[in-house]
Amino acid sequence: MRPVSRIAIFGLGWAAERLHLPACRLLPGVEVVAACDPDGGRRASVGRRFGIRALYDDPQTLLEKEGPDIVIVATPPDSHRDLTLLALERGSHVFCEKPFVRSVAEADEVIATAERRRRTVVVNNEYRFMLIYRVARERIAAGAFGQPFFIQCWQQMFYLPAGGPEWRARLVESTLFEFGTHVLDLMCYFFDALPLSITAHTPRPFPGTEADVLVQATVRFPGDRLAALSLNRLSHALQRYLEMRVDCERASLRISFGGVARACLEWSGTLSRPIARFSLAQGGEARVESGGRSRLLAAERREGRPAATALNLQSLIEDVKDGAASLERARYARELIRLVAAGYESARTGETVWLQRPGR
């Protein structure tokens, strides 16, 4: 019996092993029929581990012989444009790992090709599909906490691109481009809007580091709402993979992703007494803070990204089954790339870059 969706995957590196192939295993009626990677050892190892029957060293041969319904592009971002265009021209829909492509011009080219070929392109900004973010957004939308007006996002770790994969080591526009699209997407998700402007700084405080491993940005949204971003990969403090605070009219939400193990006694000025707090979640948690108290809203007991990727991929599969060649999410991914580019322009010029003027 033919599976509902025949999927092929380009690239068998970290993203494929940790996100996309585990996500495919979570979806009924999905078969990974083929994969390609130029590294023969990786091809054999990952193919054997996930039971992929057809393995190739190049994507064109794979497409000619297998004709998959959907292609997952899980390669480094500098190849996304070429591989997405190749898959679209061969008649496949595309599920592309973030960041989408390198520039707005490349995004426009991909979208135009997908429109002409009547195919769908979805980019895997999967964080919004994780339980801790999804539940928080649903409760805000239901009016539980009032309207959000200020968002803070921060990351602290010591991680230089030279210590990672070769393709990351080559990036100069690195942290805001490669990781920042997740954070900017979450800001847009919680505010349910695209931003008006961005003011960014990417200082290089130490010689010998060309990449933007320190990023600070202020992002303005419609309705006099504001978001602040701080990505610090030069910090020797305890690692915080991604912390987020969403301040609403009647409560604040604190969302921690990257593992939480915390037992503490803190003084509450509002209650004029100490309060105890205990948290243990491998994936992360979302908490509601109000009136000097903190309570758990949702927790990811284990790594949540594979399941989130599965939800995102499932949405593409449903579009394909319904015959709906929607490009709405590809156009949104284009706006994220535009926002990243505006951030780098702001950092170069020292000026605020407007993406749209208030009231338009």
MARROFI-774002 format. One record per residue (C-alpha): x, y, z; residue in three letters. Coordinates in steps of 0.001 Angstrom, whole numbers, plus 500000, padded with zeros to 6 digits. Each point is the difference from the previous one (the first is absolute). Layout:
# MARROFI-774002
XYZALA ...
***
This chain:
# MARROFI-774002
500000500000500000MET 501377503413499013ARG 500675502240503032PRO 498110503266500336VAL 503235501939499532SER 503241498828498406ARG 502760502171501397ILE 503632500417498960ALA 502603501875501992ILE 502974501993498750PHE 502832500009502548GLY 500555497543502852LEU 501715502224502533GLY 498879501229503434TRP 496646501425498882ALA 499018496794498224ALA 501113497699502833GLU 498612502037502890ARG 496930501681498494LEU 498685498863496633HIS 500436496240500023LEU 498659499647503585PRO 497092502261498981ALA 499167497763497033CYS 499905496997502332ARG 497299501735502042LEU 497646500417497024LEU 497758497130498857PRO 499829499369496268GLY 503383501644499370VAL 502908498133498437GLU 503499501334499497VAL 500651498299496670VAL 503425501456499274ALA 502774502256501202ALA 503168501506498614CYS 503244501261501473ASP 503460500342498421PRO 501650498363503032ASP 499920496235499415GLY 500622499111503634GLY 497217502223501242ARG 497668498695497277ARG 500537496408501080ALA 499838500686503750SER 496880502191500040VAL 498306497969497275GLY 500467496811502008ARG 498861501594503256ARG 496753501304498504PHE 499369497172497527GLY 500165502125496849ILE 499961497591497062ARG 501373502262497239ALA 503135502080500543LEU 501620502322497465TYR 503028502247499825ASP 498228502726498009ASP 496498501505500108PRO 499331500064496257GLN 500327496224499628THR 497797499514503044LEU 497249502160498524LEU 500188498276496610GLU 499744496501501447LYS 497694500482502989GLU 497570502840499130GLY 499183500862503653PRO 496875501933500964ASP 501938502160502462ILE 503684500822500274VAL 501491501010503334ILE 502966502329499487VAL 502175499463503086ALA 503298501290498616THR 501946503172500990PRO 498168503225499050PRO 502312501005497147ASP 498588497054498004SER 496303500525500800HIS 499214502123496955ARG 501516497614497446ASP 498615496802501548LEU 496521501444500540THR 499845501173496379LEU 501208496584498800LEU 497286498187501993ALA 497266502406498883LEU 500921499649496339GLU 499790496208500391ARG 496475500302501398GLY 500590499530503731SER 498720502151502835HIS 502735501237502345VAL 500464500043503764PHE 503107502123500540CYS 502057500267503146GLU 500488503535501304LYS 501372502502499206PRO 498046500022496733PHE 502589501360497558VAL 502839502520500013ARG 498145503062498722SER 496634501518499130VAL 500889499683496296ALA 500501496241500403GLU 496726499735501909ALA 498184501804497196ASP 501511497621497461GLU 498888496933501964VAL 496487501356500535ILE 499608500904496316ALA 501090496484498976THR 497679498358502532ALA 497118502146498738GLU 500721499067496389ARG 500323496304500830ARG 496963500109502335ARG 501954498545502881ARG 500191500878503698THR 503104501060501930VAL 500069499985503802VAL 502966501036502157VAL 500679498214503275ASN 499904502750502596ASN 498733497320502353GLU 500244501755503382TYR 496477501431499730ARG 498728496387499766PHE 501652499008503293MET 497601499465502904LEU 501449502730502228ILE 499550502705497351TYR 496789498641498511ARG 498131499785503308VAL 501177503472501045ALA 498838501501496700ARG 496640498202500188GLU 499353501344503512ARG 500900503534498926ILE 497694499726496973ALA 497205498814502304ALA 500377503196502046GLY 501322498348503174ALA 502696502610500687PHE 498958503045497973GLY 501875501309496980GLN 503799499599499761PRO 501922503255499728PHE 503683499184500631PHE 502151496958499201ILE 503560499290501124GLN 502069497144498554CYS 503542499118501004TRP 502615497321499541GLN 503256499613501916GLN 502719497464499279MET 503597499785498865PHE 499914498765496425TYR 502165501213497138LEU 499145498936496425PRO 503514498611499561ALA 499133497300502519GLY 497054498720497958GLY 499474498443496557PRO 502054501350497112GLU 497069501819498404TRP 499321501893503253ARG 503673500899500319ALA 499803501722496597ARG 497111502273500979LEU 500727503634500791VAL 496320500940500244GLU 499463497115502348SER 498023500160503244THR 497184502340498965LEU 499644498149496683PHE 500368496389501104GLU 498329500094503440PHE 498300503387500046GLY 497278498949497563THR 498593497764502769HIS 499876502886502460VAL 498596502522497532LEU 497364497471498956ASP 498909499560503626LEU 499687503769500417MET 497752500190496943CYS 498075496949501219TYR 499162501488503400PHE 499214503461498636PHE 498153498499496996ASP 501573502630497751ALA 503021500857497898LEU 502318502677501445PRO 500209503631499012LEU 503717500524500589SER 503201498590501442ILE 502989501658501650THR 502901497600500438ALA 503578499946501259HIS 502553497257499309THR 503207501105501762PRO 503238498011499703ARG 501544500613503438PRO 502902497592499483PHE 502400499854497025PRO 500016496916497813GLY 496251499383500063THR 498308501236496838GLU 496593498382500549ALA 497171501738501842ASP 500232497982503237VAL 498580502932501986LEU 496682501415498777VAL 497719502547501623GLN 496866501215498216ALA 496820501945500641THR 497044499076497818VAL 496957502260499781ARG 496551498552499241PHE 496641501589499131PRO 497868501199502893GLY 502915501569501901ASP 501373496568500912ARG 503676499259500452LEU 502367497014500043ALA 503621499770501134ALA 502488497380498840LEU 503357499122501580SER 502093497133498628LEU 503278499688501881ASN 502319497195498946ARG 502987501419501861LEU 498561499445503475SER 501717497815502568HIS 496884499976502177ALA 497778496938500388LEU 498581499170496559GLN 496497501193499176ARG 499053498686496574TYR 496932502199499558LEU 498135501977502630GLU 496885501994499180MET 497775502299502004ARG 496665501177498613VAL 498509502840502034ASP 496223500234499681CYS 497433502310501583GLU 499212497697502946ARG 502936497578500205ALA 503481499220498736SER 500966496745498313LEU 503517498599500466ARG 500892497346497422ILE 503271498100500343SER 501248497687497268PHE 503079497820500279GLY 499444498105503236GLY 498971501284503416VAL 501171498654503358ALA 499336502493502741ARG 499238499884503727ALA 500085503365501729CYS 498570502183502713LEU 499423503603498905GLU 498701503056501793TRP 496718501379498678SER 499720503714500622GLY 496324499899499022THR 499169497305502569LEU 502654501153502529SER 501139496418500527ARG 502214497368498363PRO 498556497738497313ILE 501349496582498961ALA 500356498919496400ARG 500905496625498557PHE 500389499191496292SER 501277496917498190LEU 499451499601496254ALA 502474498729497427GLN 498391501969497171GLY 498840503151501756GLY 497019501629501658GLU 497567502924499835ALA 498972501721503230ARG 497449502676500868VAL 501226502702502385GLU 497592502382501720SER 499390501433503447GLY 503362498841501269GLY 499230496376499124ARG 501188497653497268SER 498109496954498735ARG 500709497434497315LEU 498076500383496749LEU 501610497294497818ALA 503124497848499993ALA 501961498066497400GLU 501177496976501980ARG 502390499041497207ARG 501534501622496897GLU 497063501590498192GLY 501398500890496581ARG 499415496658498194PRO 496306499960500980ALA 499695503676499054ALA 501621499295496628THR 497511497151499522ALA 497076502376500596LEU 501422502470497488ASN 500617497260497417LEU 496508498590500599GLN 498517503363499069SER 501821499837496654LEU 498860496414499429ILE 496382501018500616GLU 500321502861497490ASP 501387497590497427VAL 497203497483500615LYS 497397502761499639ASP 501579501187496756GLY 500659503440501460ALA 503254501451498643ALA 500226502784502576SER 503019502286500136LEU 498843502099502939GLU 502592498528502356ARG 502794500295497434ALA 499157503679499621ARG 500098500345503783TYR 503423498296500079ALA 501107502545497403ARG 499017502787502409GLU 502154498425502719LEU 502985500034497612ILE 499177503622499192ARG 499937500797503715LEU 503383498332500561VAL 501473501943497065ALA 498586503221501468ALA 501635499151503325GLY 503406499655498381TYR 499429503225498056GLU 499146501790503240SER 503139498642501673ALA 502160501196497064ARG 498478503484499755THR 499162500688503638GLY 496479500978498915GLU 496538498606500598THR 498753498149496915VAL 496273500299499292TRP 498249497085498349LEU 496628501729500023GLN 498892503322501361ARG 497431500226502840PRO 496416500156498735GLY 500745498366496656ARG 
***
